[in-house]
Amino acid sequence: MELDRRTKGIPGLSDTFDSADIAGKGWNVLRQDMPLPLALLRETTLDGNAAWMRAFCENSGVSLAPHGKTTMCPQLFQRQIADGAWAITLSTAHQVQVARENGINRILVANQLVDPAFIDYVADQLATDAGFDFLCLVDSIAGVEILDARAKQRLGARRLGVLVEIGAAGGRTGVRSTQEAFAVARAVKASSVLELRGIEGFEGSVPGATSTNIGPVERFLDAIRESVLAADAEGLFTGDEIVLSAGGSSYFDLVIDRLAGIELSKPVRLVLRSGCYIAHDDILYTDHFAHIRKRSERASHTHGRLAPAIEVFAYVQSIPEAGLALLTAGKRDLSYDAHLPVPRKHFRPGRDTAPAELAAGYKIEALNDQHAYMRFPEGADLRIGDIIGLGISHPCTTFDKWDVLYGVDDDYNVVTAYKTFF
Amino acid sequence: MELDRRTKGIPGLSDTFDSADIAGKGWNVLRQDMPLPLALLRETTLDGNAAWMRAFCENSGVSLAPHGKTTMCPQLFQRQIADGAWAITLSTAHQVQVARENGINRILVANQLVDPAFIDYVADQLATDAGFDFLCLVDSIAGVEILDARAKQRLGARRLGVLVEIGAAGGRTGVRSTQEAFAVARAVKASSVLELRGIEGFEGSVPGATSTNIGPVERFLDAIRESVLAADAEGLFTGDEIVLSAGGSSYFDLVIDRLAGIELSKPVRLVLRSGCYIAHDDILYTDHFAHIRKRSERASHTHGRLAPAIEVFAYVQSIPEAGLALLTAGKRDLSYDAHLPVPRKHFRPGRDTAPAELAAGYKIEALNDQHAYMRFPEGADLRIGDIIGLGISHPCTTFDKWDVLYGVDDDYNVVTAYKTFF
């Protein structure tokens, strides 16, 4: 893929080049070879996160279908597959198209398909590629009918696999009772082109659930367990194995506690879907991960840990008042939905050889589209032209602000261009 | 520019094609030719907004340098220039690079430049293209020194034009007093490569200012007036005219009230910088515009009006409970920083020939990354598979979620692919 100076982060004096050749440019972030802001992925930490999640899933006997919507980076999808992921989870037609164009052969769409353009594409992919495996969700008889009617126009001899989605009252999608789950499952059974391959739920959006109040998550997972046992007893599942999937990035240990080891009439594949583990973050998932390690012996005993691999670098552009600095990054560059970013590192070009960790007292108090307002302690040694490294909260909403994120080694040499497709 | 199925909105069964040929595809949004979500720009409304702003600026005797960060769409930059814009305003190195690659020959960067890669690029562009005119801001002596030292390495015989930025206490960038403004202006005067071409301020981020409390904006504009009069009296400005620039999308009428007609030693060019007028929106700028029309006879007497040209279409994917629908669009598709989006239109494929305006009682109450939670009135005729048209608040943060927005005619035929560069 070609990169040129129209891509955020590429120097204006650079010629067009192939993204695979970026390491050969010899660019170093601290040497100021590239304009800021830059979104960086620290390769060593990325490797550690991948290794931790792989080991944790292996130790737990579960499969991983990481949610690709987090990064929308096919290079990372391919890496996750190489690391042993069973599938890539996705949300939208566009996301599936991106994954398929990049050779992803098993996709779990964690949504019900109602869009004819989406159904046409999936059915066509299934009909024309015997090596492609696809699963999506259904949560209503109407949804089953829409999918059945449209998919059969293109599917040929293949069947389209679905999971009944269990939801929680007041929550997002998914049936609200075992009875409803059964009605939907029977509608699937009656279809000539769909097949029921399992049950799914997303515990991350259950109302009232937090790291310090996991009761709603546990009750929700128990409801999934109850539904899958009942549906299996009625012989509603087809195929060689039953897929049981839950698990975002916040409570995946609880999914294993409550759903692993369930005994059904066929082998069970328990599939976690965490998407955030690969980049992790500085606030939201750092907090969730601390709770996961506290709750789960398996997590705390897995070698290594998840750590924030993503950071955004920006300049101090102005210090118009004592204690207030404006940085050259804003809503266009940084997540602001869960928390505002947090200043972590300070580097003064021409003086420092490596970024220093910032002491307490530095705080982002607001973002505009292209500016961050940073408060800093009285007497701090801060000048315009200094570089600040920001940690973020919720990687999904930082990735989506970058056409390319830059992989760096421990010395901030740029070694990889991670192209995204949002 | 080639578009393919990796671009959000392009059907999975489409071959790669040139974006300029999109009208020839014969795609219609209501005929479901493209997967949703889609971000749409209604061409008729876009034309009306462009005409209104052009007429308003002409009637007011002011120049327009629309802030390009709003859309980051070179096709719209070029259109704005063709419509008479004096320059394009931008924020970052990346944005300037995108504009220059697309033939924009006058750029106002509404920031102080401290990034060596940014300064190198601008200096190189000035040195190599005599037809390129560039202005940026300075708000400190340190900033002047950084810019002077770096720019002189590449500028050749050109000078780099700057405006001293006036700020407000507790606000964003900019000097906090006329004294400081003078000190910065004198530092510019002492530079052998910079030249002081005027004064700038951004009234949109003055603390305490709202549409119903415009006092802080007026006082801020008066401070700009005072600074420019004093600097002119001291002969600090160089060049044939003095540039005086303020005006975002919220209070541009007040800028004219307070700053138009100022008499200085040279001709004065008053430059507004509104970026949002071209797409406008359904909430934030609709409200600001109502206040502008109430305050300004010139605005209310200008033929036509600004109207929301941007909307996002999504499917009803699930109705898991009475009164709750989940739509196939979320934080990846819609602004959520100023207000949540607002459901405006309803279309049932196979039944309707045009979208109907939604009655009251439909409300987006939350967004996840890829879902919107829509509450709707009891007894409403809503089904999964229906299409909802959403209005947004703050166009900048919807544009940045789309690699391509689709221009549609009044019948929702797709006539233009608006490629963005974020």
Boltz contact constraints between the chains, C-beta under 6 A:
constraints:
  - contact:
      token1: [A, 5]
      token2: [B, 97]
      max_distance: 6.0
  - contact:
      token1: [A, 6]
      token2: [B, 98]
      max_distance: 6.0
  - contact:
      token1: [A, 6]
      token2: [B, 101]
      max_distance: 6.0
  - contact:
      token1: [A, 6]
      token2: [B, 421]
      max_distance: 6.0
  - contact:
      token1: [A, 8]
      token2: [B, 94]
      max_distance: 6.0
  - contact:
      token1: [A, 11]
      token2: [B, 117]
      max_distance: 6.0
  - contact:
      token1: [A, 12]
      token2: [B, 97]
      max_distance: 6.0
  - contact:
      token1: [A, 12]
      token2: [B, 121]
      max_distance: 6.0
  - contact:
      token1: [A, 13]
      token2: [B, 121]
      max_distance: 6.0
  - contact:
      token1: [A, 32]
      token2: [B, 116]
      max_distance: 6.0
  - contact:
      token1: [A, 35]
      token2: [B, 93]
      max_distance: 6.0
  - contact:
      token1: [A, 35]
      token2: [B, 115]
      max_distance: 6.0
  - contact:
      token1: [A, 35]
      token2: [B, 117]
      max_distance: 6.0
  - contact:
      token1: [A, 35]
      token2: [B, 118]
      max_distance: 6.0
  - contact:
      token1: [A, 36]
      token2: [B, 115]
      max_distance: 6.0
  - contact:
      token1: [A, 91]
      token2: [B, 370]
      max_distance: 6.0
  - contact:
      token1: [A, 93]
      token2: [B, 35]
      max_distance: 6.0
  - contact:
      token1: [A, 94]
      token2: [B, 8]
      max_distance: 6.0
  - contact:
      token1: [A, 97]
      token2: [B, 5]
      max_distance: 6.0
  - contact:
      token1: [A, 97]
      token2: [B, 12]
      max_distance: 6.0
  - contact:
      token1: [A, 98]
      token2: [B, 6]
      max_distance: 6.0
  - contact:
      token1: [A, 101]
      token2: [B, 6]
      max_distance: 6.0
  - contact:
      token1: [A, 112]
      token2: [B, 317]
      max_distance: 6.0
  - contact:
      token1: [A, 112]
      token2: [B, 318]
      max_distance: 6.0
  - contact:
      token1: [A, 114]
      token2: [B, 315]
      max_distance: 6.0
  - contact:
      token1: [A, 114]
      token2: [B, 317]
      max_distance: 6.0
  - contact:
      token1: [A, 114]
      token2: [B, 384]
      max_distance: 6.0
  - contact:
      token1: [A, 114]
      token2: [B, 385]
      max_distance: 6.0
  - contact:
      token1: [A, 115]
      token2: [B, 35]
      max_distance: 6.0
  - contact:
      token1: [A, 115]
      token2: [B, 36]
      max_distance: 6.0
  - contact:
      token1: [A, 115]
      token2: [B, 315]
      max_distance: 6.0
  - contact:
      token1: [A, 116]
      token2: [B, 32]
      max_distance: 6.0
  - contact:
      token1: [A, 117]
      token2: [B, 11]
      max_distance: 6.0
  - contact:
      token1: [A, 117]
      token2: [B, 35]
      max_distance: 6.0
  - contact:
      token1: [A, 118]
      token2: [B, 35]
      max_distance: 6.0
  - contact:
      token1: [A, 121]
      token2: [B, 12]
      max_distance: 6.0
  - contact:
      token1: [A, 121]
      token2: [B, 13]
      max_distance: 6.0
  - contact:
      token1: [A, 139]
      token2: [B, 318]
      max_distance: 6.0
  - contact:
      token1: [A, 142]
      token2: [B, 384]
      max_distance: 6.0
  - contact:
      token1: [A, 143]
      token2: [B, 384]
      max_distance: 6.0
  - contact:
      token1: [A, 146]
      token2: [B, 385]
      max_distance: 6.0
  - contact:
      token1: [A, 167]
      token2: [B, 320]
      max_distance: 6.0
  - contact:
      token1: [A, 173]
      token2: [B, 318]
      max_distance: 6.0
  - contact:
      token1: [A, 173]
      token2: [B, 320]
      max_distance: 6.0
  - contact:
      token1: [A, 173]
      token2: [B, 326]
      max_distance: 6.0
  - contact:
      token1: [A, 315]
      token2: [B, 114]
      max_distance: 6.0
  - contact:
      token1: [A, 315]
      token2: [B, 115]
      max_distance: 6.0
  - contact:
      token1: [A, 317]
      token2: [B, 112]
      max_distance: 6.0
  - contact:
      token1: [A, 317]
      token2: [B, 114]
      max_distance: 6.0
  - contact:
      token1: [A, 318]
      token2: [B, 112]
      max_distance: 6.0
  - contact:
      token1: [A, 318]
      token2: [B, 139]
      max_distance: 6.0
  - contact:
      token1: [A, 318]
      token2: [B, 173]
      max_distance: 6.0
  - contact:
      token1: [A, 320]
      token2: [B, 167]
      max_distance: 6.0
  - contact:
      token1: [A, 320]
      token2: [B, 173]
      max_distance: 6.0
  - contact:
      token1: [A, 326]
      token2: [B, 173]
      max_distance: 6.0
  - contact:
      token1: [A, 332]
      token2: [B, 400]
      max_distance: 6.0
  - contact:
      token1: [A, 369]
      token2: [B, 396]
      max_distance: 6.0
  - contact:
      token1: [A, 370]
      token2: [B, 91]
      max_distance: 6.0
  - contact:
      token1: [A, 384]
      token2: [B, 114]
      max_distance: 6.0
  - contact:
      token1: [A, 384]
      token2: [B, 142]
      max_distance: 6.0
  - contact:
      token1: [A, 384]
      token2: [B, 143]
      max_distance: 6.0
  - contact:
      token1: [A, 385]
      token2: [B, 114]
      max_distance: 6.0
  - contact:
      token1: [A, 385]
      token2: [B, 146]
      max_distance: 6.0
  - contact:
      token1: [A, 396]
      token2: [B, 369]
      max_distance: 6.0
  - contact:
      token1: [A, 400]
      token2: [B, 332]
      max_distance: 6.0
  - contact:
      token1: [A, 421]
      token2: [B, 6]
      max_distance: 6.0
